[in-house]
Amino acid sequence: MKMFVEPDDIYLHVLPVDFRKSINGLLAIVESELELNAFTGALFLFSNKKRDKLKVLYWDKTGFALWYKRLEKHTFKWPKEHELSHIHLSEQQLEWLLSGFDVIGHQPLRYTTSGL
């Protein structure tokens, strides 16, 4: 996948978030829970409890942008919840995650056409 920005850093928020939150609510999580500066150009990844939706928050030098992806089948291969509030990812790991792999590169998702 071609990246829509060239991020300085990529942070994955481990715990699920309420997906009614938009930019301001996710910014509050970045600043209070992750204790990170959201204005750095980093990407911040969030998932819902079912792990079938993903939001990416980032500062694009003119304002905050929010990217949203919903999987029609399957779930994102999210790391297990543990004592860390977030995990630092590489661009390769982000590509794996968005392509249906687990962040350490396991099984891809496979789709077939349905009689189109």
N, CA and C atoms as a LAMMPS dump frame, in Angstrom:
ITEM: TIMESTEP
0
ITEM: NUMBER OF ATOMS
348
ITEM: BOX BOUNDS ff ff ff
-5.0000000000000000e+02 5.0000000000000000e+02
-5.0000000000000000e+02 5.0000000000000000e+02
-5.0000000000000000e+02 5.0000000000000000e+02
ITEM: ATOMS id mol type element x y z
1 1 1 N 0.842 -1.183 0
2 1 2 C 0 0 0
3 1 3 C 0.881 1.237 0
4 2 1 N 0.575 2.174 -0.844
5 2 2 C 1.281 3.458 -0.878
6 2 3 C 0.79 4.299 0.284
7 3 1 N 1.72 4.801 1.085
8 3 2 C 1.357 5.616 2.243
9 3 3 C 0.811 6.971 1.795
10 4 1 N -0.149 7.49 2.516
11 4 2 C -0.746 8.781 2.218
12 4 3 C 0.073 9.916 2.819
13 5 1 N 0.95 9.603 3.743
14 5 2 C 1.888 10.556 4.329
15 5 3 C 3.188 9.808 4.607
16 6 1 N 4.239 10.547 4.851
17 6 2 C 5.496 9.936 5.283
18 6 3 C 5.652 10.239 6.774
19 7 1 N 5.247 9.298 7.625
20 7 2 C 5.225 9.575 9.062
21 7 3 C 6.624 9.57 9.681
22 8 1 N 6.782 10.434 10.677
23 8 2 C 8.017 10.418 11.46
24 8 3 C 8.029 9.199 12.372
25 9 1 N 6.904 8.914 12.984
26 9 2 C 6.743 7.775 13.882
27 9 3 C 5.339 7.218 13.713
28 10 1 N 5.16 5.964 14.138
29 10 2 C 3.847 5.315 14.074
30 10 3 C 3.607 4.662 15.435
31 11 1 N 2.495 5.033 16.057
32 11 2 C 2.154 4.499 17.371
33 11 3 C 0.817 3.782 17.3
34 12 1 N 0.779 2.583 17.802
35 12 2 C -0.442 1.796 17.85
36 12 3 C -0.937 1.803 19.295
37 13 1 N -2.134 2.324 19.511
38 13 2 C -2.759 2.316 20.84
39 13 3 C -3.291 0.91 21.068
40 14 1 N -2.818 0.238 22.091
41 14 2 C -3.11 -1.186 22.283
42 14 3 C -4.552 -1.457 22.687
43 15 1 N -5.083 -0.682 23.601
44 15 2 C -6.446 -0.934 24.09
45 15 3 C -7.485 -0.441 23.085
46 16 1 N -8.641 -1.092 23.018
47 16 2 C -9.702 -0.605 22.118
48 16 3 C -10.248 0.738 22.606
49 17 1 N -10.754 1.532 21.665
50 17 2 C -11.349 2.822 22.014
51 17 3 C -12.799 2.862 21.545
52 18 1 N -13.554 3.751 22.147
53 18 2 C -14.935 3.996 21.75
54 18 3 C -14.887 4.672 20.376
55 19 1 N -15.447 4.032 19.353
56 19 2 C -15.329 4.566 18.001
57 19 3 C -16.281 5.705 17.704
58 20 1 N -17.012 6.176 18.712
59 20 2 C -17.754 7.415 18.551
60 20 3 C -16.811 8.61 18.672
61 21 1 N -15.608 8.354 19.199
62 21 2 C -14.619 9.426 19.318
63 21 3 C -14.129 9.822 17.937
64 22 1 N -13.971 11.112 17.751
65 22 2 C -13.431 11.625 16.504
66 22 3 C -12.083 12.284 16.805
67 23 1 N -11.721 13.295 16.06
68 23 2 C -10.394 13.888 16.197
69 23 3 C -10.118 14.373 17.619
70 24 1 N -11.006 15.182 18.191
71 24 2 C -10.742 15.738 19.519
72 24 3 C -10.65 14.669 20.602
73 25 1 N -11.525 13.674 20.548
74 25 2 C -11.485 12.595 21.532
75 25 3 C -10.227 11.755 21.423
76 26 1 N -9.789 11.482 20.194
77 26 2 C -8.563 10.702 20.001
78 26 3 C -7.334 11.526 20.381
79 27 1 N -7.372 12.835 20.122
80 27 2 C -6.275 13.714 20.558
81 27 3 C -6.119 13.676 22.076
82 28 1 N -7.229 13.644 22.776
83 28 2 C -7.181 13.577 24.234
84 28 3 C -6.487 12.291 24.688
85 29 1 N -6.733 11.18 23.994
86 29 2 C -6.068 9.916 24.332
87 29 3 C -4.563 10.027 24.074
88 30 1 N -4.187 10.6 22.932
89 30 2 C -2.763 10.759 22.601
90 30 3 C -2.059 11.571 23.684
91 31 1 N -2.675 12.678 24.083
92 31 2 C -2.032 13.569 25.042
93 31 3 C -2.071 13.053 26.478
94 32 1 N -3.204 12.475 26.905
95 32 2 C -3.328 12.083 28.313
96 32 3 C -2.868 10.649 28.586
97 33 1 N -3.296 9.693 27.78
98 33 2 C -2.936 8.296 28.029
99 33 3 C -1.555 7.941 27.487
100 34 1 N -1.284 8.342 26.248
101 34 2 C -0.001 8.005 25.633
102 34 3 C 1.094 8.986 26.023
103 35 1 N 0.687 10.185 26.475
104 35 2 C 1.617 11.247 26.861
105 35 3 C 2.596 11.568 25.725
106 36 1 N 2.035 11.71 24.511
107 36 2 C 2.827 12.018 23.322
108 36 3 C 2.34 13.319 22.706
109 37 1 N 3.202 13.956 21.938
110 37 2 C 2.863 15.187 21.246
111 37 3 C 2.226 14.837 19.906
112 38 1 N 0.994 15.21 19.699
113 38 2 C 0.263 14.867 18.469
114 38 3 C 0.659 15.731 17.279
115 39 1 N 1.406 16.796 17.493
116 39 2 C 1.77 17.73 16.433
117 39 3 C 3.094 17.383 15.749
118 40 1 N 3.591 16.181 15.91
119 40 2 C 4.912 15.824 15.397
120 40 3 C 4.897 15.254 13.986
121 41 1 N 3.73 14.932 13.447
122 41 2 C 3.665 14.266 12.15
123 41 3 C 3.584 12.757 12.293
124 42 1 N 3.505 12.268 13.517
125 42 2 C 3.382 10.83 13.765
126 42 3 C 1.961 10.365 13.437
127 43 1 N 1.835 9.083 13.128
128 43 2 C 0.529 8.453 12.962
129 43 3 C 0.158 7.782 14.273
130 44 1 N -1.108 7.886 14.645
131 44 2 C -1.622 7.249 15.851
132 44 3 C -2.757 6.322 15.438
133 45 1 N -2.603 5.024 15.683
134 45 2 C -3.579 4.016 15.261
135 45 3 C -4.437 3.585 16.436
136 46 1 N -5.749 3.494 16.178
137 46 2 C -6.718 3.08 17.183
138 46 3 C -7.643 2.038 16.575
139 47 1 N -8.125 1.13 17.412
140 47 2 C -9.067 0.122 16.943
141 47 3 C -10.257 0.052 17.892
142 48 1 N -11.374 -0.478 17.351
143 48 2 C -12.555 -0.709 18.188
144 48 3 C -12.395 -2.054 18.899
145 49 1 N -13.353 -2.388 19.741
146 49 2 C -13.273 -3.619 20.542
147 49 3 C -13.293 -4.881 19.674
148 50 1 N -14.076 -4.873 18.604
149 50 2 C -14.16 -6.053 17.726
150 50 3 C -12.954 -6.178 16.801
151 51 1 N -12.135 -5.159 16.726
152 51 2 C -10.925 -5.128 15.888
153 51 3 C -11.223 -5.221 14.392
154 52 1 N -12.415 -4.778 13.997
155 52 2 C -12.745 -4.763 12.565
156 52 3 C -12.721 -3.35 11.989
157 53 1 N -12.397 -2.365 12.842
158 53 2 C -12.321 -0.976 12.402
159 53 3 C -11.025 -0.368 12.919
160 54 1 N -10.495 0.541 12.117
161 54 2 C -9.222 1.174 12.444
162 54 3 C -9.325 2.662 12.134
163 55 1 N -8.815 3.491 13.032
164 55 2 C -8.709 4.926 12.782
165 55 3 C -7.253 5.319 12.909
166 56 1 N -6.818 6.187 11.995
167 56 2 C -5.456 6.71 12.013
168 56 3 C -5.558 8.225 12.106
169 57 1 N -4.985 8.78 13.149
170 57 2 C -4.991 10.213 13.387
171 57 3 C -3.595 10.753 13.109
172 58 1 N -3.514 11.896 12.416
173 58 2 C -2.208 12.502 12.177
174 58 3 C -2.339 13.994 11.913
175 59 1 N -1.255 14.695 12.174
176 59 2 C -1.131 16.131 11.911
177 59 3 C -0.475 16.28 10.557
178 60 1 N -1.105 16.993 9.618
179 60 2 C -0.546 17.112 8.261
180 60 3 C 0.049 18.494 7.986
181 61 1 N 0.433 19.204 9.021
182 61 2 C 1.049 20.531 8.971
183 61 3 C 0.053 21.668 8.774
184 62 1 N -1.211 21.349 8.472
185 62 2 C -2.239 22.386 8.375
186 62 3 C -3.419 22.096 9.292
187 63 1 N -3.495 20.892 9.788
188 63 2 C -4.59 20.489 10.662
189 63 3 C -4.526 18.992 10.896
190 64 1 N -5.421 18.514 11.736
191 64 2 C -5.471 17.079 12.001
192 64 3 C -6.35 16.398 10.967
193 65 1 N -5.937 15.209 10.588
194 65 2 C -6.703 14.395 9.647
195 65 3 C -6.993 13.053 10.311
196 66 1 N -8.099 12.457 9.905
197 66 2 C -8.506 11.171 10.462
198 66 3 C -8.826 10.239 9.31
199 67 1 N -8.154 9.118 9.273
200 67 2 C -8.339 8.101 8.243
201 67 3 C -9.046 6.927 8.903
202 68 1 N -10.026 6.333 8.23
203 68 2 C -10.872 5.286 8.809
204 68 3 C -10.923 4.11 7.849
205 69 1 N -10.778 2.914 8.384
206 69 2 C -10.905 1.71 7.563
207 69 3 C -11.752 0.696 8.314
208 70 1 N -12.705 0.084 7.577
209 70 2 C -13.545 -0.975 8.139
210 70 3 C -13.341 -2.219 7.296
211 71 1 N -13.08 -3.332 7.948
212 71 2 C -12.956 -4.601 7.229
213 71 3 C -14.33 -5.222 7.058
214 72 1 N -14.589 -5.751 5.899
215 72 2 C -15.866 -6.413 5.637
216 72 3 C -15.915 -7.797 6.261
217 73 1 N -14.778 -8.455 6.307
218 73 2 C -14.659 -9.769 6.941
219 73 3 C -13.372 -9.764 7.738
220 74 1 N -13.268 -10.645 8.697
221 74 2 C -12.055 -10.801 9.497
222 74 3 C -11.854 -9.629 10.453
223 75 1 N -10.709 -9.624 11.089
224 75 2 C -10.349 -8.558 12.015
225 75 3 C -8.883 -8.176 11.781
226 76 1 N -8.531 -6.997 12.258
227 76 2 C -7.131 -6.602 12.214
228 76 3 C -6.359 -7.47 13.198
229 77 1 N -5.152 -7.813 12.838
230 77 2 C -4.293 -8.635 13.694
231 77 3 C -3.609 -7.723 14.704
232 78 1 N -4.301 -7.45 15.777
233 78 2 C -3.854 -6.49 16.781
234 78 3 C -3.031 -7.209 17.835
235 79 1 N -2.018 -6.576 18.387
236 79 2 C -1.236 -7.222 19.45
237 79 3 C -2.086 -7.437 20.697
238 80 1 N -1.717 -8.41 21.463
239 80 2 C -2.423 -8.704 22.717
240 80 3 C -2.261 -7.53 23.68
241 81 1 N -3.303 -7.326 24.474
242 81 2 C -3.259 -6.257 25.461
243 81 3 C -2.264 -6.634 26.552
244 82 1 N -1.433 -5.706 26.927
245 82 2 C -0.459 -5.924 27.989
246 82 3 C -0.222 -4.618 28.721
247 83 1 N 0.84 -4.564 29.511
248 83 2 C 1.057 -3.397 30.364
249 83 3 C 1.381 -2.111 29.599
250 84 1 N 1.794 -2.195 28.346
251 84 2 C 2.089 -0.995 27.568
252 84 3 C 0.811 -0.385 27.004
253 85 1 N 0.732 0.944 27.014
254 85 2 C -0.442 1.616 26.453
255 85 3 C -0.355 1.725 24.939
256 86 1 N 0.884 1.677 24.419
257 86 2 C 1.071 1.795 22.981
258 86 3 C 2.334 1.059 22.554
259 87 1 N 2.411 0.803 21.254
260 87 2 C 3.558 0.127 20.657
261 87 3 C 4.035 0.98 19.499
262 88 1 N 5.319 1.116 19.371
263 88 2 C 5.921 1.85 18.259
264 88 3 C 6.06 0.883 17.086
265 89 1 N 5.532 1.253 15.899
266 89 2 C 5.588 0.399 14.718
267 89 3 C 6.508 1 13.661
268 90 1 N 7.031 0.117 12.82
269 90 2 C 7.768 0.57 11.641
270 90 3 C 6.766 0.75 10.499
271 91 1 N 7.202 1.39 9.413
272 91 2 C 6.321 1.532 8.247
273 91 3 C 5.976 0.163 7.68
274 92 1 N 6.919 -0.776 7.714
275 92 2 C 6.664 -2.136 7.232
276 92 3 C 5.572 -2.807 8.06
277 93 1 N 5.639 -2.651 9.381
278 93 2 C 4.617 -3.241 10.244
279 93 3 C 3.256 -2.612 9.992
280 94 1 N 3.204 -1.305 9.729
281 94 2 C 1.937 -0.657 9.396
282 94 3 C 1.388 -1.224 8.094
283 95 1 N 2.22 -1.391 7.085
284 95 2 C 1.776 -1.986 5.821
285 95 3 C 1.247 -3.389 6.045
286 96 1 N 1.928 -4.18 6.879
287 96 2 C 1.443 -5.527 7.187
288 96 3 C 0.075 -5.467 7.844
289 97 1 N -0.073 -4.594 8.825
290 97 2 C -1.345 -4.469 9.542
291 97 3 C -2.478 -4.095 8.593
292 98 1 N -2.254 -3.079 7.745
293 98 2 C -3.292 -2.624 6.819
294 98 3 C -3.577 -3.643 5.716
295 99 1 N -2.632 -4.528 5.462
296 99 2 C -2.81 -5.567 4.44
297 99 3 C -3.392 -6.851 5.009
298 100 1 N -3.675 -6.873 6.309
299 100 2 C -4.292 -8.038 6.909
300 100 3 C -3.326 -8.975 7.603
301 101 1 N -2.058 -8.622 7.642
302 101 2 C -1.085 -9.443 8.36
303 101 3 C -1.049 -9.008 9.813
304 102 1 N -0.511 -9.857 10.639
305 102 2 C -0.254 -9.441 11.995
306 102 3 C 1.023 -8.61 11.953
307 103 1 N 1.261 -7.802 12.953
308 103 2 C 2.381 -6.867 12.888
309 103 3 C 3.734 -7.561 12.875
310 104 1 N 3.758 -8.856 13.117
311 104 2 C 5.009 -9.592 12.947
312 104 3 C 4.965 -10.434 11.672
313 105 1 N 3.947 -10.18 10.821
314 105 2 C 3.929 -10.738 9.477
315 105 3 C 3.403 -12.147 9.302
316 106 1 N 2.33 -12.505 9.968
317 106 2 C 1.786 -13.85 9.801
318 106 3 C 0.785 -13.937 8.66
319 107 1 N -0.308 -14.646 8.824
320 107 2 C -1.237 -14.994 7.766
321 107 3 C -1.956 -13.818 7.119
322 108 1 N -1.952 -13.714 5.774
323 108 2 C -2.707 -12.649 5.093
324 108 3 C -4.193 -13.003 5.031
325 109 1 N -5.038 -11.984 4.874
326 109 2 C -6.458 -12.22 4.627
327 109 3 C -6.64 -12.612 3.179
328 110 1 N -7.586 -13.474 2.879
329 110 2 C -7.829 -13.896 1.504
330 110 3 C -9.312 -13.673 1.19
331 111 1 N -9.572 -12.999 0.081
332 111 2 C -10.933 -12.713 -0.348
333 111 3 C -11.161 -13.322 -1.721
334 112 1 N -12.403 -13.669 -2.001
335 112 2 C -12.765 -14.147 -3.324
336 112 3 C -13.943 -13.32 -3.818
337 113 1 N -14.098 -13.236 -5.109
338 113 2 C -15.243 -12.513 -5.665
339 113 3 C -16.486 -13.363 -5.482
340 114 1 N -17.617 -12.711 -5.393
341 114 2 C -18.865 -13.448 -5.158
342 114 3 C -19.766 -13.362 -6.386
343 115 1 N -19.342 -14.018 -7.447
344 115 2 C -20.167 -14.126 -8.648
345 115 3 C -20.379 -12.84 -9.397
346 116 1 N -19.454 -11.92 -9.369
347 116 2 C -19.607 -10.65 -10.076
348 116 3 C -19.266 -10.804 -11.536
